[in-house]
Amino acid sequence: MTQMIVPLLDLKPQYRQIREEVRRVTDEIYESQQFILGPRVSGLEAEVAAYCRTNHAVGVSSGTDALLLALMALDVGQGDLVLTTPYSFFATAGAIVRLGARPVFADIDADSYNLAPGAAAAALEALSPASRRRVKAMIPVHLYGQMAPLEALGALAETWNLAVVEDAAQAIGAEDDRGRRAGSIGTAGCFSFFPSKNLGGFGDGGMVTCNDAELAERMRILRVHGSHPKYHHHLVGGNFRLDALQAAIVSVKLRYLDQWTAGRQANAATYRRLFAEAGLEDRIGLPAEGPGRHIYNQFVIRVPRRRDALRDHLVSRGVGCEIYYPVPLHLQPCFADLGYEEGDFPESERAAAETLALPIYPELSDDQQHYVVDQIRTFFEA
Ligand SMILES: *Cc1c(COP(=O)(O)O)cnc(C)c1O
């Protein structure tokens, strides 16, 4: 096959589809010169709350700030502990540490890459009685677009009296086996509108969903420096506001989200068929798909031993791919003082060494997918 270029993500076809609508709504904002919060942001909040099936949603400046704000509103601070996974984007643990709290890591399930309830329970039980009292919350991450097992994790949270902050940055519209949406089950759900997420803005943005009116109100106050009423502060918050421009653009894109999700799911099904036809199923591990709704923010394969060589091969053949994530969080240099060591979380470490994300964006063509699988086949034949 002649060389093709298959980027990991190409947002231009999506923009061509919505260009006129985006120009119209952004132009209205330029004419109004109203850039901060306002009706565009509250409009998107209502739309996202409805989409995620929650009572409230609070627009914020990024997915990272969504996590920070949710934890702040839940009073997580100095000396507290928060249970989470070491196999996630940095912000999951970064938000905990920035508030003066400490992450307590527990290993992932090898098939789903999500926090394993058994490991989470064991990590809590291993704490000293004094530490146990300081555990305030857990942050399950719905990695790659598939929900973490919130039934079992929720039961654990109830036993230990923990708030559950869902890191749903990669999972807008994902559903568990009971049809419940990401961000609607825990105490709060955190979303990101970073451009590479399934619902991305034209810059940074995010949202926190919740069902509790008081929590939503607290987050709205903390989002503007804790100011309530204006210039009177009972709380120290920050500037966590979502721009009207981003809200207007994300609102346009939200109307296409289910169509784009269907495109990603169809591409995932095509990969599964092509890998089976190429006889590659025993060479690579395909993503496990549970009974819920997987929205495929990423299509991640597992390549024992030869992952880096395959990545180099694909890049040299014009196929974009990426390692999410090469260093598990417990081994990040900035968290060395937490005292974790190599070998502490074998499944997270093995995932970091073996996983590779392939292009899965909705507009990917059949030819491009054939090309990707063909390049992987030639790699294993060589
Ligand atoms: C992207 C992401 C975030 C952070 O979102 P930003 O909008 O980039 O700040 C947090 N957690 C996970 C799992 C993510 O993928």
The ligand as an SDF file (V2000), in Angstrom:
LIG
                    3D

 15 15  0  0  0  0  0  0  0  0999 V2000
   -8.1540   16.0320   29.9320 C   0  0  0  0  0  0  0  0  0  0  0  0
   -8.2590   15.4520   31.2830 C   0  0  0  0  0  0  0  0  0  0  0  0
   -8.2820   16.2490   32.4320 C   0  0  0  0  0  0  0  0  0  0  0  0
   -8.0080   17.7260   32.4200 C   0  0  0  0  0  0  0  0  0  0  0  0
   -8.7800   18.4780   31.5580 O   0  0  0  0  0  0  0  0  0  0  0  0
   -8.2280   19.8860   31.0270 P   0  0  0  0  0  0  0  0  0  0  0  0
   -9.4380   20.5050   30.4240 O   0  0  0  0  0  0  0  0  0  0  0  0
   -7.1620   19.6040   30.0390 O   0  0  0  0  0  0  0  0  0  0  0  0
   -7.7260   20.6640   32.1800 O   0  0  0  0  0  0  0  0  0  0  0  0
   -8.4790   15.6290   33.6590 C   0  0  0  0  0  0  0  0  0  0  0  0
   -8.6190   14.3000   33.7510 N   0  0  0  0  0  0  0  0  0  0  0  0
   -8.5710   13.5010   32.6780 C   0  0  0  0  0  0  0  0  0  0  0  0
   -8.7580   12.0380   32.8550 C   0  0  0  0  0  0  0  0  0  0  0  0
   -8.3820   14.0470   31.4120 C   0  0  0  0  0  0  0  0  0  0  0  0
   -8.3230   13.2400   30.3450 O   0  0  0  0  0  0  0  0  0  0  0  0
  1  2  1  0
  2  3  1  0
  2 14  2  0
  3  4  1  0
  3 10  2  0
  4  5  1  0
  5  6  1  0
  6  7  2  0
  6  8  1  0
  6  9  1  0
 10 11  1  0
 11 12  2  0
 12 13  1  0
 12 14  1  0
 14 15  1  0
M  END
$$$$
